[in-house]
Each structure stands twice: as C-alpha cells, then as structure tokens.
Amino acid sequence: MFTTLLDALLFFTVTTPLMGLLTHKIGKREVVGVYSVLGFIVPLIFLLALYHKVLAEGVVVIMSGQSSLPPMGVCLEIDALSLFMVTIYLITGLMASIHSIRCMEYDTGLVGYYTALLSMVTGMVGVTLAGDLFTLFIFWEVMCISSYALVAFRKGRWEPVEAGYKYLIMSAAGSVTVLFAMSLLYGMAGTLNIAYLSVSLTQAEGGVWTYLTLTMIITGFGLQAGMAPLHTWLPDAHSAAPSPVSAVLSGAMVKAGAYSLIRTLIIIFAPMQTEWRVILAIFAVLTMFTGNLMALLQDDIKRLLAFSTIANMGYILMGLATQSLQGLTGCLFQILNHALSKVLLFLCVGSLVHQAKTRSLKELAGIWRTMPVTGTFFAVGAIAMAGIPPLNVFWSELAIILAGLEAGMLLFSALMVINMALSAAYCLRMIQIIVLKNATSTSKKATEAPLSMLIPPLMLTSLCIMIGFYPGPFQKMAEGAARAALDIQTYIYAVLQG
C-alpha cells in the first residue's frame, strides 16, 4: 500500500489486538510484548533495504496511484533525512518495547498499550515519509491520538488523566493551527504537495497571508516539539506517562515536531529564510532557559528529565536557525544523541521507579548501592546529557555552537554555552544524589532490575560511549541527512519528473 517499512508497522499495529486475544486465551500476557518487539525489528530489517534504494537513487517517490498523481495525489517522498529520523523512531520504539515487558507487568490493558505504542511510532514514521501535507497531517493525528491514550494509560490515578487531558487540549489546538495553515497554503497554491508548494510560493509574492501561514506552522509544529512558551503540556505528560512511554515521547515524538519544522521551513518557506531564522533563534534561547532553569528546581526525577528535553529542543532549534550545513548537521546529530541519552535515562528511571516505587530524588538517594548496574547506566546517561566529553552529546552541542559562531550569531552561541553549564549542574546533581549520597530507607529496600529491563540501557549506554569516542561515522550520517534536507532542487525535481 505504502512501502514495505510502513506496511509492516501498520500490519503489526492492526494484528496486535488479535495477538492479545490469543494470548488471553492461553494465559501468556508477555507474548503480546514479544510480538510488539517483533513489530519493531521487522521494519528495521525493511529499513535496510530502503536505505540501499535511497543510496542508489537519492530520493524515492511513491505515488498512491496513477489516477491521483501530484500535485493533487497522496505520495511518499523518502530521502536520507527521512531515513535518519525513521531509524531513531524505530530504535526508540524497540528499546521501549523490550523494557515494557517487565516494567508494565503489573498493569492491565496491555494489549491496548502495545497497540497504541506501535500506532504512535507508525504515525511518526508516516509523518517523516510523507511527501504532501495531507498525508503528513493524517499520520500526525495517528501519532497524537495514540500518544494521548498512552499518557493517560494508568487512568485509575488522577495525575495521568489530568496530564493526558491537558496534553489533548494543547496538542489539538496545535493540530488545528497546522490544519488552518494547510488550508491557507492550499488556497494560495492549489496543492498540498510539499515540492509543488515550494515552487508555487517561490514564484508568488510574499504577503500577509504567507506570513500568517509561516507563523501558524511554527506555532503548531513547535508546540509538539516542546518549544517555549508552548511547552507546558510536556512536563506533565512525560512525568505522568509510564516510563517507556516517556522515553518514546522524549526520544522520538518531540523530534517529529522538529522534523516537520525542518522540512516545511527549508523547502516550503525557503524565500522567507531571513524572517524565520531570527524567530527560531529567539524561541531557541527562550526554550533553553525555560527548560534548564526549571530543571534545576525539580525533585521529581521524571519531571526534571522532561524539562531537560525542553532545553535540548532549544539546542536543536538553534542548529536549525543557523541555516548552514554545519548547523543543520549539528541539529540532526543532537537529535540522535539526545534521543539515545534521554531514552537511556528514562528507561533507567523506569527501572528505579519499578523497584523503589518513588520518583522523588530525595528518596532515591544512594540507590546505586542496591541497584549498581542500573545506577551506573543512569550515571553514564547523565554525564552524556551534561555535555561532558568524551560522551556523545558533547560533539553535537559543540557543532551547533561552532555553527552559530560561523553564522555570526555570537550572542546566541554564548547564551547556549551558559545553558550547557546549567544543564551540567543538574545532571551532576542527579549523579551525586543517586550514586554518592547515603542510602535512604526507600533505596535500601530496592533490588536490581530484572535482566530484560537491563538489556535496553546496556545497548544505549554502549552507543553513547561508542559515539563519544568515535563520532565520525555518526556525524557523517547526520551530515548526509543535512545535505539531503538542504538539497531543495533534488527533492522538488524527484516529484516533478514523476
């Protein structure tokens, strides 16, 4: 129907309830979790084949049918940027799925949980592969609706219900804003195909409606990306959701908002680069300071990590605002590094909460003594998030700062350095509490997490260390994705010639 990668995800999403019915009959609940793990592994295999095709052709365009060709038809347009982002989504989903098998063992409604998890990742992948805004919006809504359900999954408690409702209201407002922007674009260009929109708006004169559309695109996608001051849903949603869901929200879903900004601003709004560059740089600094200053005040460890995600989205926006190859490379490299490090931290926190039954940093003090493996993985993730060399996040943050200096954005680069210092302060504080402080009565009762909950943190820790010591190959991947994003003519020509 679409491409084997997306079709596989859709297949596993649709058949998970059937698998749940079967496992209910035989009394083996964990089989549904294993099936969802398979639902991420199979698309990863198909991703390799698609990668070789994109490597050979540059851009792969898939039409919905000869009767509905662009500029009106539904199409997928896949390049190196698309595959870079999809890889992050699938790895994040896979790690969360493996961790969920034991982390969610005491919860009910797991069939719905795994179905929604697969559906959310399917939506993110569809957003990233979409070649027109109609297709992008349909998958965007699939992603959002699934994430609402997952945030409010533990509906027996008030906190998840309140967080899910707040997220629903704010995210729906963002979606309506994007939909209104799409209607204006269709009115101006007569199409929603991204390539045709780029050609139409390049030839048209800028006016009040174009600027209004740009504002709504930044607002709608920026809200989902956790951009301040539209970020207020994020700390509640990330802290109230089950920890594997928090990992996917922070490691992948907010990146779908960032991807949508990258794709639409660079291609559709290329003639207005000067305007949105300044806007993004200002929002980037505001987002950094909001996230980092609020993180310094938190005792709830999941809420602290949520504010850290907001700050890191500021760094990502800063890289995009430079409008250079180096800056966009740093932006995408930061997306990768932050995803790996933050998923690692949220999964470790999931293990800590699973064993100690608390999210309070004060009560988790000294838990490294009773959970040394999980505590060590957590410490590595926190050191990475602090931007301390030679771990992975340091290299991408350095690339963004250097790109800012090269672009003449001295003040913005200096403010980012200040924010990195703030980030290091609360990350080192977490390590000091978890590893060095005396154990509390709560942390003394904890025992090490089960093996299946240690496998994903082990793999992610290894990646953080490997990228830190050998950043070259991964930075090259990010650079290839950045070049594809900036190669507007190739992206447009791939559709026009079809």
Steps between C-alpha positions, in 0.01 A plus 500: 500500500773748601846349533601171664636685803178689570282206397678278753437749780133528402471120488639453851287785634180347361581141600618572856140492637452161331819377662371636830180300462702186435732553796202568726365157409827326587583721801838629374487880525867552425457359146335829395811686612723265304275546196537877525879462518477301177284783364802732523768252392332408169466866384866555593590219259287660225668832581835357389359415156346846470831656603680329211230620259531861619879472484473397136225741389540797736127556546231231479148616408202268550166608351159388623394410147515624141154653529605737778848623413647819649427781545169357631579139592632337814870420483796401711838662436794333670854634522797471737337735753187284508699181563715669767190596698321168445803313636477702822126434532531124449796458736319703767184294458696175512682594822176613665322181392765270645505696825119497525477120523605511868446866580128472419450149642261615776279710269179395333394587146838414352352408161380858462833627631711317240252580223519871585880485524529347154239743367689800637826395336311419177364855504848646549640294214211605275557867583865465406441318171211722383553695180187712539344683793171306482678169558720660763196628690320164493801324651553795737155439644569125530814586699324754721187295579713198592721713725196646683389147586848399616548805723167427672554121494493459880155654514435374851712789635417867465847619389506313164141600424570868569826492301335317210210746491732801509712348226188423294373859519835663417604254231157518336535879489838454330351256250217740415756776450696281257177402321403866459850574364455215250168645387668835434781331308247312290315823432820672386650214296217259418700203635632348821791319340816629670705524179225681307440732795867597493483586129172693540611709798835577338318651204238680710551833670522491879206653681305502822350155435841347440632645825190385686548149362866499606401607851242225529738232371765597757234515774333167420809290445695691767238413761549127437878551509477649851601850394451763772260659583290220346673234711271482804342167403835324480616478867159370611471248216855365533483461877150346513543250215653153557880529478536313166241740354690797647809367321318493164340840555835660586726300272283490189165676497619855572756438222209446258403861573860609437511299174179663379649843567820408316316365195239773464719800581792398279294393198168684507611823667847526341433855368434616860818362658608833644172539689469154649870482584467786749171367638644152559818633663295703751272207577806272530654715775167535681453121484853431631466727801147384583599134498829531685389744770188296578702176507719645773195528730361146465493213750284273280766329287270444201386861503865610513579290192194646324627855552840384377329387178354850456849651539645262244227588252633854535845379391343321202309813395823698533671268251213541254505879542858524373377398150837343422613147418712488816214630712243257361751215538542595865121526535443148362798358689350650818165338416676162485715549809221643711269215398752234606595672827149598604348160417782347708420729793123447488537122480741504794253714693230249405709228663563715810130582539402136431727379781480789750141621433591870512599781261643727770872569466527539878358152558712348220821628659775237515301243301814421300608282795202265458458543122863537382444400135200725443670777699813476287302515176311800637825675591636451147180645352511798737867569417410487131207740549730735692700540178820374660759357258566245373138383500268553204297814580815713533582467129159606370473793741849611399403480131196724560705759690768510230233531231346791689836676519560438130156644419575817695261411785752574777244601763281193442805269516612660828152452648508134396833455682341645815212255463739209460650597837153502656430158347826362640404630846178300536638192322795485741258561787302192395818291493605631841161407652462160333860380534679685781243582768417268787219258429152581629261249652321483164810442289633237743195282430549505122657213308664496160268512199420180305730408211247590228484854642880527493549399136372824339704729736808287430459541124433875529793552737726323253378728219554815709857395577573381145373823341695698760829335412429452127263780399620513137274236338190621681573865431546405136153342502358821645685702239356283222151559637571875526621513140182325386288747698677799344497357147165653416534468123555123509202455733275706270629347175435147627126576511482723193660242274258232623 
